[in-house]
Amino acid sequence: MTRSPAPGAMEQNPLLAIVLMSSAMLIVPVMDIIAKYLSADLPPLEVTFGRFFFQFLICLVLAIVTGRIAGLRGKQPVINYLRGVFLAAASLCFFTAVKFMSVATAISIFFIEPMVLTILAALILKEQVGIRRIGAILVGLLGAIIILRPNLAEIGLVSLLPVATAFLFSFYLLLNRLYPVTDGLLTIQFSAGLSGSLMLGAALLIGNLAGYEGIAFVMPSGNQAGLLVLIGLISFAAHGLVVAAFQRGNASLLAPLQYIEIVSATLFGYQVFADFPDGPTWIGIALIIGSGLYIAHRERKLKKTIQAVVAEV
């Protein structure tokens, strides 16, 4: 689970943008699969900490090697660190969810995020939401209910964690609307890695000192430590691919490609854990994807209408 708007702009290259975005969506579930595998022996909090800590180290090493250490502070450090806090909290919810449910199911539920974002934008930013988008939101939420129904019965409230992930990520995107990204990729990744590591590390320390079961630090084996490093590398690479894609292609072109993540998560999940969504779950997935695509379509039309009005003025 990783997405981010792109700082800066480059020459448009739609084909390359599609390749970059598709590549990112194919490898992101690998990170989630590894997190699920590790969470059998390590607390999800520790796994999430590993993701952000090694992402932070990768960025720091690259900055030192390339001589860009001074630029890591960024133009809006407080906002950048706040972004990292939202991402870390969202990742913690998601990695905890996949400990108990399949990665494909968790990702599918998470994709109610466009609906949640639309609702929050209307409530907080006072954006106008027409009856068509409201209808799409209701259809998408129905899809989520269909997917959640058996999971709520089997594993309880933990199945709502992907919903919490969607809300946290939506707040992250709202923050980006209020404070557009002005720093480079390395600075953004470093800030997220640092703030995420500090927040999750503090929680891990408190849990360890208090002896809370399921939170206390567990010394990873050599193989587990290597997989934690790999999670950090995948996070860094996937984020970079998404940013590079959005620098070269329009959001309207790339947004539908994010649903490739469900397909790759299903394939990897089946190969590693023999998890495969049942019939009702696929119906819920179809409703969520259809709703998300329709909301993106309506927002694109609205944006074009606003641009046309502004041009006439």
N, C-alpha and C positions, 0 to 999 in steps of 0.2 A: 504494500500500500504506500504509494508515493506519487505525488503530483505537485507541480509548482509552476507559476507563471515565469516567463523568461525575461530577464533583464536585457535591455539593449535590443538592437535590431540588426539584421544582416540582409544580404541580397536574397530575395525570395527564390526558393527552389522546392516546389511542392513535392516532387518525387522523392528527393532526399529527405524532406521533412517526414513523409509517410514512412520511409524506411527506418528513420531514427526513432519515431514514436512507436512503431510496431515492435522494434527491437527492445525498447524499454518495457513495453507491456508484456513481452515474452519472458523477460528475466526477473521482473519484480516478484512474481509468485514464487520463484526459486528462493528468494529471501524469506518469504512467508513459510514455505515448506521447511526450510532449515530451522526457522524459529519454532515451528510445531515439533520438529524432531528433537530439538534441544530442550524444549519445555517438558519433555518426559522426565528429565533428570535435573534441570536447572529451573529456578523460578522465572516466570515470564518477565518480571522486573529486571532480573539480572541479564536476561537475553536482550531486552530492550536497551538497557544500559550499554551492553556490548556494542550494539549497532551504532549508537551515537558516539560512544567513546572512540571507537576505531575510525569512524567517519571524521571525527575531530583530529585524530592523529594523522590520518592520510592528508587532510587539508593543511595541517601544520607543516608536515614534511615537504609537501609540494610548494608551499609558500616560501620555506627556507631555501629550497633548491632553486627556485625561480627568482629569488630576490624580491618577493612581494610581501614580506612579513609585515611591513609598515601599513599596507593597505587592508589588512584583515579587520581593522577596527570598523571600517565602513563609514558611510555618510550618515546613517541613522542607526547607530548601534543598539539603542534601547528597543526600537521596533524590531530589528533583526533578532535580538535575543528573545523577544516576546513571541515572534514567529516560531523560534525553536522550542519554546515551552509548549505551544499548542501542538506542534508536530510530535514532540516527545510524549505528551499525554495521549494523543491519538494513537500513536504506535504502541504504547503500553496497553491500551484497551484492546487493540487489534491482536497483538501477540498473546494476550491473555485469552482472547476468544478462541484463537486457533488451537490452543491447548486442549479445548473441549469439543470443538466442532471442526468440520472439514474446512480447508482453506477456501475452496470454491464457494461454499455456502456463506462463509463470513464475508468474502469479497462481494458476493451478490447482494447481501444485505447492505453493505457499505455503500453500494451504488445508489442508495436513496439520497445521497449527498446533494445532487442537483436540486431535488425537491426541497430538502432542508434549507439549502442556501437561498432558494427563491422565497421561502417563508420568512427566513431571518432578514433577508434584504428588505422585504416589505415591512416588517415590524420595526427594524432598527434604522434602515436607511430611507424608509418611507418610499420605496420604489413601488410603482403601480404594477399590479398583477391582475391580468384580465381573467375572464371566466374560463377561457380555454386552458390557460396554464394551471388554474386551480383544478380543473378537471383532470389534467395530466398528473398533477400532484396526488390527487386522490387515487388514481389508477396505480401509480407507482407505490403508494403506501399500501394499497391492497395486495400488490405483489409481495411486498415485504412481510405482510401478515401471513400470507400463504406459506412463505418460506419459514417464518418464525414459529408457526403453530406447532409442528412436531418437536422442534428444538426446545421450545418453552416447556413442553411436557416431559422431555427426556433429561435436559440438563439445567432447567430452571432459568433464573434471571441472568445468568452469565451469557445466555444467547442474545441478550440485548446489548452486549458490548460493541458489536459492529455498528449499532445505531448510535451509541455514544461516540464511536469513532467518527461517524458521519457528521455529527453535531460539532465535534471539536475541529474537524477539518474545515467545516463550513465557517466557523469563527476565524480560522486561519485565513481563509479566502476573503472574508469580509475585511479583515485587517489589511490585506493587500489592496483592496479597493479603496480603503481610506488612506493608506500610505503606499502608493505604488513603489515597486522594487526599483531602487536606483543603484544598487551595488552589483558587482560582478558575481559570477557563479561561485568562485572560490570563497569569497567573503561571506556569501549567504550560507554556503555549506559549512564553513568554519563556525559561524555564529550559531547555527542550528546544532552542530555537534557539541560545541562548548556549553551552551545553555541546557541542552538536553542531558549532557553528561553530569552537569552540576545538580540539576533537579533530580534526576533518577539516582545519581550516586548518593545524594543526601537521603533519599527515601530508602535506598538499599542499606545504608549505614544505620539508620534509625531502626529498620526492621531487624537488622543483624543484632544490634545492641539489645533490643527488646525481646529478641528470640521469637518473633512472630513466625509461625509455621507458614511456609509457602512464600515468604519474603526474605528470610535470612540468606545471606550469601553462601553459595556452595562453590568450593574450589573446583573449577573445571579441569578436566583431563586435557592432555595435549591435543587430542583430536577435537574436543569441544572448544578449546581456545582457538584452534584453527578455523573452526566453523564460525565462531563469533567474529573473527577477523574478516572472513568471507562475507558475512552479512554486511559489515561496514563497507567493504569494497563494492558489493552489489548496490547498496544504497547510494553510494557516491556515483557510481557509473550510471545507474538508472536515472538519477536526478539530472546528471549531465546530459544524457540523451534526450530527456524531456525538454530541458531548456534549449538545447540545440535545435530540436524539432520546432518549437514555438518561435524561435528566431528566424526560421526559414519558411514557415507555413502558417496560414491563418488558423485561428482556434476553431472556426466552423469546419475546416477540413480535418483537423486532428482530433477533435472531441469524440467522434464516433469510434475512433481506434482504441480508446481506453477500454472498451468492452472486450478487446482481445484478451485482456487480463483474466476474464472469467474462463475463457477457453483454455488458456495455458495453465491456469490454476487447476482446472478439472483434470487435464491430462497428467500433470505432474502429481497431483493428489492421488489419482488412480494408480499411477506407477509406484509410488512410494508407500501409500497407506491403504490402497484398495478402496478409497472413498469415491463414490460416484453419486451425483444428485439423482433423486427419484423423480417420477413424473410430475407431481405437484410442484416440486422445487423448480423444475424447468419452466413451468407455467408462470410461477412468480418471477423468475429471472426474465422471461420474455416481457412481462408487464413492466418491470423496472427499466429494462433497456429501452422499450418503446416509449415510455414516459420521459426518460432522460433525453432521448433523441428529439422528441417533440418539443420539450422545453427549450433545448438548444436551438431548434429551428425557429421558435417563436421569439426568442431573445435576439437571434440574428436579424429577423425581420424588423423587430422593434428598433434595433440599432441602426439599420439602414434607413428607416423612416425618420428617426431623429436627425441623422446626418443629412438627409435630404432637406428637412426643414431648416436646419442651420445653414445649409448652402444657399437656400433661397433668401434667407435674411441677410 
